Amino acid sequence: MRLDLDKKDLISLVKGTDPNLNVMGDPKIRSCGSYGETHGRWDWNYRAFEGCSEQEIYEVYQLCKNSWK
């Protein structure tokens, strides 16, 4: 399947995918959000991807997606 995604689509895709604990320390992931231990969940920074290229956002998505394999 091929999709034509713009930057806004990619941001939505990433924000709908939480990273596994094993990649939360990766600089690309860590700079975009934080893990709230009290709630036990990952929270993306609201404006985390504004300065990122589409390629950089896609790389973050790949890290998150592959962290669950």
N, CA, C and O atoms as CSV, one atom per row, in Angstrom:
chain,resi,resn,atom,element,x,y,z
A,1,MET,N,N,0.846,-1.169,0.000
A,1,MET,CA,C,0.000,0.000,0.000
A,1,MET,C,C,0.896,1.239,0.000
A,1,MET,O,O,1.884,1.306,0.732
A,2,ARG,N,N,0.543,2.196,-0.815
A,2,ARG,CA,C,1.270,3.465,-0.851
A,2,ARG,C,C,0.321,4.569,-0.434
A,2,ARG,O,O,-0.830,4.620,-0.867
A,3,LEU,N,N,0.822,5.450,0.414
A,3,LEU,CA,C,0.038,6.586,0.880
A,3,LEU,C,C,0.804,7.862,0.609
A,3,LEU,O,O,2.035,7.873,0.633
A,4,ASP,N,N,0.091,8.917,0.356
A,4,ASP,CA,C,0.698,10.229,0.166
A,4,ASP,C,C,0.381,11.052,1.409
A,4,ASP,O,O,-0.716,11.593,1.544
A,5,LEU,N,N,1.358,11.140,2.319
A,5,LEU,CA,C,1.152,11.835,3.583
A,5,LEU,C,C,1.905,13.155,3.591
A,5,LEU,O,O,3.053,13.225,3.152
A,6,ASP,N,N,1.264,14.192,4.085
A,6,ASP,CA,C,1.963,15.458,4.266
A,6,ASP,C,C,2.469,15.533,5.709
A,6,ASP,O,O,2.278,14.595,6.483
A,7,LYS,N,N,3.103,16.630,6.065
A,7,LYS,CA,C,3.707,16.774,7.387
A,7,LYS,C,C,2.668,16.636,8.496
A,7,LYS,O,O,2.926,15.985,9.508
A,8,LYS,N,N,1.521,17.231,8.317
A,8,LYS,CA,C,0.467,17.155,9.335
A,8,LYS,C,C,0.010,15.707,9.536
A,8,LYS,O,O,-0.223,15.276,10.666
A,9,ASP,N,N,-0.116,14.968,8.443
A,9,ASP,CA,C,-0.488,13.554,8.521
A,9,ASP,C,C,0.566,12.749,9.285
A,9,ASP,O,O,0.229,11.913,10.122
A,10,LEU,N,N,1.832,13.005,8.993
A,10,LEU,CA,C,2.914,12.284,9.659
A,10,LEU,C,C,2.934,12.565,11.157
A,10,LEU,O,O,3.161,11.659,11.959
A,11,ILE,N,N,2.700,13.812,11.532
A,11,ILE,CA,C,2.661,14.170,12.953
A,11,ILE,C,C,1.534,13.416,13.648
A,11,ILE,O,O,1.723,12.892,14.746
A,12,SER,N,N,0.377,13.358,13.025
A,12,SER,CA,C,-0.749,12.615,13.599
A,12,SER,C,C,-0.414,11.133,13.729
A,12,SER,O,O,-0.767,10.494,14.720
A,13,LEU,N,N,0.259,10.600,12.739
A,13,LEU,CA,C,0.650,9.197,12.762
A,13,LEU,C,C,1.585,8.914,13.934
A,13,LEU,O,O,1.394,7.941,14.664
A,14,VAL,N,N,2.589,9.760,14.114
A,14,VAL,CA,C,3.544,9.573,15.204
A,14,VAL,C,C,2.858,9.733,16.554
A,14,VAL,O,O,3.065,8.918,17.453
A,15,LYS,N,N,2.056,10.760,16.704
A,15,LYS,CA,C,1.426,11.011,18.001
A,15,LYS,C,C,0.408,9.940,18.376
A,15,LYS,O,O,-0.004,9.852,19.532
A,16,GLY,N,N,0.007,9.140,17.417
A,16,GLY,CA,C,-0.871,8.012,17.706
A,16,GLY,C,C,-0.111,6.737,18.021
A,16,GLY,O,O,-0.720,5.688,18.231
A,17,THR,N,N,1.211,6.816,18.055
A,17,THR,CA,C,2.070,5.658,18.286
A,17,THR,C,C,3.023,5.966,19.427
A,17,THR,O,O,3.881,6.839,19.297
A,18,ASP,N,N,2.886,5.270,20.531
A,18,ASP,CA,C,3.798,5.479,21.656
A,18,ASP,C,C,5.034,4.605,21.502
A,18,ASP,O,O,4.943,3.491,20.986
A,19,PRO,N,N,6.197,5.101,21.946
A,19,PRO,CA,C,7.397,4.274,21.905
A,19,PRO,C,C,7.405,3.266,23.052
A,19,PRO,O,O,6.836,3.516,24.114
A,20,ASN,N,N,8.049,2.140,22.828
A,20,ASN,CA,C,8.267,1.171,23.888
A,20,ASN,C,C,9.369,1.715,24.799
A,20,ASN,O,O,10.159,2.564,24.386
A,21,LEU,N,N,9.419,1.227,26.026
A,21,LEU,CA,C,10.426,1.691,26.979
A,21,LEU,C,C,11.851,1.558,26.452
A,21,LEU,O,O,12.713,2.363,26.804
A,22,ASN,N,N,12.109,0.564,25.622
A,22,ASN,CA,C,13.472,0.328,25.155
A,22,ASN,C,C,13.995,1.395,24.194
A,22,ASN,O,O,15.196,1.408,23.926
A,23,VAL,N,N,13.163,2.288,23.662
A,23,VAL,CA,C,13.652,3.361,22.785
A,23,VAL,C,C,13.371,4.761,23.333
A,23,VAL,O,O,13.687,5.755,22.679
A,24,MET,N,N,12.792,4.845,24.508
A,24,MET,CA,C,12.480,6.167,25.066
A,24,MET,C,C,13.721,7.002,25.335
A,24,MET,O,O,13.633,8.229,25.399
A,25,GLY,N,N,14.865,6.371,25.491
A,25,GLY,CA,C,16.109,7.095,25.715
A,25,GLY,C,C,16.778,7.579,24.440
A,25,GLY,O,O,17.735,8.351,24.502
A,26,ASP,N,N,16.295,7.142,23.289
A,26,ASP,CA,C,16.865,7.577,22.014
A,26,ASP,C,C,16.692,9.091,21.884
A,26,ASP,O,O,15.599,9.602,22.125
A,27,PRO,N,N,17.751,9.820,21.508
A,27,PRO,CA,C,17.656,11.285,21.418
A,27,PRO,C,C,16.524,11.786,20.519
A,27,PRO,O,O,15.915,12.815,20.810
A,28,LYS,N,N,16.239,11.070,19.436
A,28,LYS,CA,C,15.156,11.493,18.537
A,28,LYS,C,C,13.802,11.382,19.223
A,28,LYS,O,O,12.907,12.187,18.967
A,29,ILE,N,N,13.651,10.395,20.086
A,29,ILE,CA,C,12.394,10.194,20.804
A,29,ILE,C,C,12.329,11.124,22.012
A,29,ILE,O,O,11.338,11.824,22.219
A,30,ARG,N,N,13.396,11.119,22.802
A,30,ARG,CA,C,13.434,11.877,24.054
A,30,ARG,C,C,13.204,13.373,23.838
A,30,ARG,O,O,12.615,14.040,24.688
A,31,SER,N,N,13.665,13.896,22.710
A,31,SER,CA,C,13.512,15.335,22.457
A,31,SER,C,C,12.078,15.719,22.093
A,31,SER,O,O,11.745,16.903,22.039
A,32,CYS,N,N,11.239,14.726,21.847
A,32,CYS,CA,C,9.867,14.993,21.389
A,32,CYS,C,C,8.796,14.736,22.436
A,32,CYS,O,O,7.620,15.013,22.199
A,33,GLY,N,N,9.186,14.212,23.586
A,33,GLY,CA,C,8.177,13.910,24.593
A,33,GLY,C,C,8.801,13.414,25.874
A,33,GLY,O,O,10.012,13.510,26.067
A,34,SER,N,N,7.964,12.880,26.752
A,34,SER,CA,C,8.455,12.379,28.029
A,34,SER,C,C,7.538,11.279,28.550
A,34,SER,O,O,6.363,11.188,28.196
A,35,TYR,N,N,8.127,10.450,29.406
A,35,TYR,CA,C,7.376,9.366,30.019
A,35,TYR,C,C,6.951,9.809,31.405
A,35,TYR,O,O,7.791,10.146,32.239
A,36,GLY,N,N,5.663,9.811,31.652
A,36,GLY,CA,C,5.143,10.172,32.966
A,36,GLY,C,C,4.991,8.932,33.824
A,36,GLY,O,O,4.041,8.166,33.661
A,37,GLU,N,N,5.933,8.735,34.741
A,37,GLU,CA,C,5.902,7.527,35.567
A,37,GLU,C,C,4.667,7.458,36.448
A,37,GLU,O,O,4.163,6.369,36.722
A,38,THR,N,N,4.179,8.594,36.892
A,38,THR,CA,C,3.002,8.568,37.764
A,38,THR,C,C,1.770,8.046,37.043
A,38,THR,O,O,0.909,7.411,37.652
A,39,HIS,N,N,1.686,8.314,35.742
A,39,HIS,CA,C,0.545,7.845,34.951
A,39,HIS,C,C,0.896,6.624,34.104
A,39,HIS,O,O,0.014,5.977,33.541
A,40,GLY,N,N,2.188,6.314,34.018
A,40,GLY,CA,C,2.636,5.161,33.252
A,40,GLY,C,C,2.378,5.273,31.765
A,40,GLY,O,O,1.996,4.300,31.114
A,41,ARG,N,N,2.590,6.472,31.230
A,41,ARG,CA,C,2.339,6.635,29.792
A,41,ARG,C,C,3.293,7.662,29.183
A,41,ARG,O,O,3.887,8.482,29.883
A,42,TRP,N,N,3.418,7.589,27.875
A,42,TRP,CA,C,4.244,8.514,27.107
A,42,TRP,C,C,3.391,9.701,26.691
A,42,TRP,O,O,2.245,9.532,26.273
A,43,ASP,N,N,3.948,10.903,26.804
A,43,ASP,CA,C,3.263,12.116,26.353
A,43,ASP,C,C,4.145,12.845,25.351
A,43,ASP,O,O,5.283,13.204,25.655
A,44,TRP,N,N,3.611,13.059,24.157
A,44,TRP,CA,C,4.326,13.826,23.138
A,44,TRP,C,C,4.210,15.308,23.459
A,44,TRP,O,O,3.150,15.775,23.876
A,45,ASN,N,N,5.308,16.055,23.263
A,45,ASN,CA,C,5.255,17.509,23.408
A,45,ASN,C,C,4.340,18.074,22.324
A,45,ASN,O,O,4.384,17.631,21.177
A,46,TYR,N,N,3.522,19.041,22.684
A,46,TYR,CA,C,2.522,19.574,21.768
A,46,TYR,C,C,3.140,20.057,20.459
A,46,TYR,O,O,2.610,19.769,19.386
A,47,ARG,N,N,4.243,20.779,20.530
A,47,ARG,CA,C,4.879,21.346,19.340
A,47,ARG,C,C,6.176,20.611,18.969
A,47,ARG,O,O,7.076,21.191,18.361
A,48,ALA,N,N,6.252,19.366,19.332
A,48,ALA,CA,C,7.494,18.597,19.176
A,48,ALA,C,C,8.028,18.548,17.753
A,48,ALA,O,O,9.243,18.522,17.555
A,49,PHE,N,N,7.158,18.535,16.770
A,49,PHE,CA,C,7.608,18.279,15.401
A,49,PHE,C,C,7.548,19.499,14.486
A,49,PHE,O,O,7.732,19.369,13.276
A,50,GLU,N,N,7.297,20.670,15.040
A,50,GLU,CA,C,7.181,21.875,14.207
A,50,GLU,C,C,8.445,22.160,13.414
A,50,GLU,O,O,8.367,22.555,12.251
A,51,GLY,N,N,9.599,21.969,14.020
A,51,GLY,CA,C,10.862,22.276,13.350
A,51,GLY,C,C,11.482,21.097,12.624
A,51,GLY,O,O,12.605,21.193,12.130
A,52,CYS,N,N,10.770,19.996,12.554
A,52,CYS,CA,C,11.299,18.775,11.930
A,52,CYS,C,C,10.879,18.665,10.470
A,52,CYS,O,O,9.821,19.148,10.067
A,53,SER,N,N,11.727,18.025,9.703
A,53,SER,CA,C,11.368,17.727,8.314
A,53,SER,C,C,10.454,16.498,8.297
A,53,SER,O,O,10.331,15.791,9.297
A,54,GLU,N,N,9.825,16.258,7.165
A,54,GLU,CA,C,8.979,15.071,7.028
A,54,GLU,C,C,9.804,13.803,7.227
A,54,GLU,O,O,9.324,12.838,7.823
A,55,GLN,N,N,11.030,13.800,6.738
A,55,GLN,CA,C,11.909,12.635,6.898
A,55,GLN,C,C,12.213,12.379,8.371
A,55,GLN,O,O,12.188,11.231,8.816
A,56,GLU,N,N,12.499,13.430,9.130
A,56,GLU,CA,C,12.790,13.272,10.557
A,56,GLU,C,C,11.574,12.732,11.315
A,56,GLU,O,O,11.717,11.885,12.197
A,57,ILE,N,N,10.400,13.213,10.977
A,57,ILE,CA,C,9.175,12.736,11.624
A,57,ILE,C,C,8.961,11.263,11.297
A,57,ILE,O,O,8.596,10.475,12.169
A,58,TYR,N,N,9.187,10.898,10.051
A,58,TYR,CA,C,9.030,9.505,9.645
A,58,TYR,C,C,10.026,8.601,10.381
A,58,TYR,O,O,9.686,7.473,10.738
A,59,GLU,N,N,11.240,9.083,10.607
A,59,GLU,CA,C,12.237,8.304,11.343
A,59,GLU,C,C,11.781,8.052,12.775
A,59,GLU,O,O,11.975,6.958,13.304
A,60,VAL,N,N,11.180,9.052,13.403
A,60,VAL,CA,C,10.643,8.879,14.757
A,60,VAL,C,C,9.527,7.844,14.735
A,60,VAL,O,O,9.451,6.987,15.616
A,61,TYR,N,N,8.668,7.921,13.737
A,61,TYR,CA,C,7.592,6.932,13.605
A,61,TYR,C,C,8.162,5.518,13.475
A,61,TYR,O,O,7.686,4.592,14.131
A,62,GLN,N,N,9.175,5.356,12.633
A,62,GLN,CA,C,9.785,4.039,12.442
A,62,GLN,C,C,10.384,3.506,13.745
A,62,GLN,O,O,10.245,2.324,14.059
A,63,LEU,N,N,11.046,4.379,14.496
A,63,LEU,CA,C,11.605,3.963,15.784
A,63,LEU,C,C,10.504,3.467,16.721
A,63,LEU,O,O,10.642,2.423,17.358
A,64,CYS,N,N,9.420,4.221,16.796
A,64,CYS,CA,C,8.307,3.838,17.677
A,64,CYS,C,C,7.679,2.527,17.228
A,64,CYS,O,O,7.474,1.616,18.030
A,65,LYS,N,N,7.382,2.445,15.964
A,65,LYS,CA,C,6.720,1.251,15.417
A,65,LYS,C,C,7.571,0.005,15.627
A,65,LYS,O,O,7.073,-1.028,16.076
A,66,ASN,N,N,8.842,0.106,15.302
A,66,ASN,CA,C,9.729,-1.052,15.402
A,66,ASN,C,C,10.091,-1.409,16.839
A,66,ASN,O,O,10.562,-2.516,17.101
A,67,SER,N,N,9.880,-0.492,17.766
A,67,SER,CA,C,10.212,-0.770,19.164
A,67,SER,C,C,9.282,-1.810,19.780
A,67,SER,O,O,9.598,-2.380,20.824
A,68,TRP,N,N,8.163,-2.055,19.157
A,68,TRP,CA,C,7.191,-3.021,19.679
A,68,TRP,C,C,7.349,-4.407,19.072
A,68,TRP,O,O,6.583,-5.310,19.408
A,69,LYS,N,N,8.312,-4.596,18.196
A,69,LYS,CA,C,8.521,-5.914,17.563
A,69,LYS,C,C,9.334,-6.816,18.455
A,69,LYS,O,O,9.609,-7.960,18.092
